[in-house]
Amino acid sequence: MTIKKVSSIDKLEELGRIRLSKTFFMRDFLYSEIANWYGIQNFPDHPDIAIRTGTQLCEQLLEPLQDKFGRLEIRSAYRSPAVNQLGNENNHNCGNNESNYASHIWDYPNEHDYGATACIVIPSLIELIEKDTANWKQIAYWIHNHLPYSHMQFFKRKDTFCAFNLSWHEQPRKEIYSFITGYKGNLKVTPEPNPEYEKFYPDLI
């Protein structure tokens, strides 16, 4: 199924029903508090591209993660350029549009390449994180060794339950960044999976 442009409520419903992977549908990724609060639309200008990149995000990253750790909670995913710009201008924790192309803005490339990002929580690991904040690294190292991610970004607020951005990209960067107090900065990892990292996620094996 292809949707050239969302031009009616029927087309929007049709877009929402598109199955991106085994358990995820496009509707799962369109919710936005910013869009709701300011009363603006949050759906892609180029649905076919958003479906393609979103499918890769779901099939390559979210489904394997969910198979391993159980249901994922999607906190923020697709943002239209208008929603993201409004979030950036009003200090709602959104980077500018240029930094979010091929990230939260799924249907526009950064330079020539496409990607997609979702901010997620893994409910089954909340207690692990609450026991020791440093355990965010266990999640990061496990994903690095097992999934073809491009970028991870972990957030510091306690009420986010170790929410983090997880990105798929056509040209993966393999970057991990943390805003968590005491661990702010890049987590240095090898470009490829490294068996030696297994010692860093003992609770996840």
C-alpha positions as CSV (number, residue, x, y, z in Angstrom):
1,M,0.0,0.0,0.0
2,T,1.2,3.5,-0.9
3,I,0.0,6.9,0.2
4,K,1.2,9.8,-1.8
5,K,-0.1,12.5,0.5
6,V,-2.5,12.8,3.5
7,S,-5.3,15.0,2.1
8,S,-8.3,13.9,4.2
9,I,-9.2,12.2,7.5
10,D,-9.7,9.0,5.5
11,K,-6.2,9.2,4.2
12,L,-4.8,9.8,7.7
13,E,-6.7,6.8,9.1
14,E,-5.4,4.8,6.2
15,L,-1.8,5.9,7.1
16,G,-2.3,5.0,10.7
17,R,-3.4,1.5,9.9
18,I,-0.3,0.7,7.9
19,R,1.7,-2.1,9.5
20,L,5.3,-1.3,9.8
21,S,6.4,-4.6,11.4
22,K,5.1,-7.6,13.2
23,T,3.6,-5.6,16.1
24,F,4.0,-1.9,15.2
25,F,1.7,0.3,13.2
26,M,2.2,3.8,11.9
27,R,-0.4,5.1,14.3
28,D,1.9,4.1,17.2
29,F,4.4,6.8,16.2
30,L,2.3,9.8,15.4
31,Y,1.2,10.9,18.9
32,S,2.7,14.2,20.0
33,E,2.0,16.3,23.1
34,I,3.4,19.3,21.3
35,A,1.0,18.8,18.4
36,N,-1.9,18.2,20.8
37,W,-1.2,21.3,22.9
38,Y,-0.6,23.7,20.1
39,G,-3.3,22.2,17.8
40,I,-1.2,21.4,14.8
41,Q,-0.9,18.4,12.6
42,N,1.7,15.7,13.0
43,F,1.9,13.5,10.0
44,P,4.5,13.2,7.2
45,D,4.6,15.4,4.1
46,H,6.0,12.3,2.3
47,P,4.2,9.2,3.7
48,D,5.9,6.7,1.5
49,I,9.4,7.7,2.8
50,A,8.2,7.8,6.4
51,I,6.7,4.3,6.0
52,R,10.0,3.0,4.5
53,T,12.2,4.5,7.2
54,G,9.8,3.6,9.9
55,T,9.7,0.0,8.7
56,Q,13.4,-0.3,9.0
57,L,13.4,1.3,12.5
58,C,10.8,-1.2,13.6
59,E,12.1,-4.4,11.9
60,Q,15.8,-3.8,12.6
61,L,15.6,-2.3,16.1
62,L,12.3,-2.2,17.9
63,E,11.0,-5.7,17.2
64,P,14.3,-7.4,18.2
65,L,14.5,-5.3,21.3
66,Q,10.9,-6.1,22.2
67,D,11.4,-9.8,21.5
68,K,14.3,-9.7,24.1
69,F,12.9,-7.5,26.8
70,G,9.1,-7.4,26.4
71,R,6.8,-4.6,25.4
72,L,8.3,-1.2,24.6
73,E,6.8,2.2,25.5
74,I,7.0,4.7,22.6
75,R,7.4,8.2,24.2
76,S,8.1,10.3,21.1
77,A,8.8,9.2,17.5
78,Y,7.8,10.9,14.2
79,R,7.6,14.7,14.2
80,S,6.6,16.8,11.3
81,P,8.9,19.7,10.5
82,A,6.3,22.1,11.8
83,V,5.9,20.2,15.1
84,N,9.6,19.8,15.6
85,Q,10.3,23.5,14.8
86,L,7.6,24.6,17.3
87,G,9.1,22.3,19.9
88,N,12.6,23.7,19.3
89,E,11.4,27.4,19.4
90,N,9.5,26.9,22.6
91,N,12.2,24.9,24.4
92,H,10.3,21.6,24.5
93,N,13.4,19.4,24.3
94,C,13.5,19.3,20.5
95,G,16.7,20.0,18.5
96,N,16.4,22.2,15.4
97,N,15.0,20.7,12.2
98,E,18.4,20.3,10.5
99,S,19.6,18.1,13.4
100,N,16.3,16.1,13.2
101,Y,16.2,15.3,9.5
102,A,16.6,11.6,9.1
103,S,16.0,11.3,12.9
104,H,12.6,12.3,14.4
105,I,11.7,13.8,11.0
106,W,11.5,10.5,9.2
107,D,10.6,11.7,5.7
108,Y,13.4,14.3,5.1
109,P,17.1,13.3,4.6
110,N,20.1,14.7,6.3
111,E,22.2,15.5,3.3
112,H,21.3,12.5,1.0
113,D,20.4,9.8,3.5
114,Y,17.3,8.8,5.4
115,G,16.7,7.5,8.9
116,A,14.2,7.3,11.7
117,T,14.3,7.7,15.5
118,A,12.0,6.8,18.4
119,C,12.3,7.7,22.0
120,I,11.5,4.6,24.0
121,V,11.3,3.1,27.5
122,I,11.8,-0.5,28.3
123,P,9.4,-1.2,31.2
124,S,10.9,-4.5,32.1
125,L,14.3,-2.7,32.8
126,I,12.9,0.2,34.9
127,E,13.8,-1.5,38.2
128,L,17.3,-2.3,37.0
129,I,17.8,1.4,36.2
130,E,16.2,2.6,39.5
131,K,18.6,0.2,41.4
132,D,21.6,1.9,39.9
133,T,21.6,4.8,37.4
134,A,24.8,3.5,35.9
135,N,22.9,0.5,34.5
136,W,21.9,2.6,31.5
137,K,25.3,1.4,30.1
138,Q,24.1,-2.2,30.2
139,I,21.3,-1.3,27.8
140,A,23.7,0.7,25.6
141,Y,26.3,-2.0,25.4
142,W,23.7,-4.8,24.7
143,I,22.2,-2.8,21.9
144,H,25.6,-2.1,20.4
145,N,26.5,-5.7,20.3
146,H,23.2,-7.0,19.0
147,L,21.4,-4.4,16.8
148,P,22.2,-2.3,13.8
149,Y,21.5,1.0,15.4
150,S,22.9,4.4,14.3
151,H,22.6,6.5,17.4
152,M,21.5,6.3,21.0
153,Q,20.8,9.2,23.4
154,F,20.0,8.6,27.0
155,F,18.2,11.2,29.1
156,K,18.7,12.3,32.7
157,R,15.3,13.0,34.2
158,K,14.3,10.4,36.7
159,D,10.6,10.4,35.7
160,T,11.6,9.4,32.2
161,F,12.5,5.9,33.5
162,C,15.7,5.8,31.4
163,A,14.0,6.9,28.2
164,F,16.4,7.0,25.3
165,N,16.4,7.8,21.6
166,L,17.1,4.9,19.3
167,S,17.9,5.6,15.7
168,W,18.1,3.6,12.5
169,H,19.9,5.3,9.5
170,E,21.0,4.3,6.1
171,Q,24.6,5.3,7.0
172,P,24.8,4.3,10.7
173,R,27.1,6.4,12.9
174,K,27.3,4.0,15.9
175,E,27.2,6.8,18.5
176,I,26.1,6.7,22.1
177,Y,25.5,9.8,24.1
178,S,24.3,10.2,27.7
179,F,22.8,13.3,29.5
180,I,22.6,11.3,32.7
181,T,24.1,13.0,35.7
182,G,27.6,11.7,36.4
183,Y,27.8,10.0,33.0
184,K,27.3,13.0,30.6
185,G,29.2,12.5,27.3
186,N,29.9,9.9,24.6
187,L,30.3,6.3,25.5
188,K,33.3,5.1,23.6
189,V,32.7,1.9,21.7
190,T,34.3,0.1,18.8
191,P,32.6,0.5,15.4
192,E,31.6,-3.1,15.3
193,P,30.1,-5.4,18.0
194,N,32.7,-6.5,20.5
195,P,32.4,-9.8,22.6
196,E,34.4,-8.1,25.3
197,Y,31.4,-5.8,26.0
198,E,29.4,-8.8,27.4
199,K,31.0,-8.1,30.8
200,F,29.3,-4.7,30.9
201,Y,25.7,-6.1,30.7
202,P,25.7,-9.1,33.2
203,D,22.0,-8.6,34.0
204,L,20.9,-8.8,30.4
205,I,22.5,-12.0,29.3
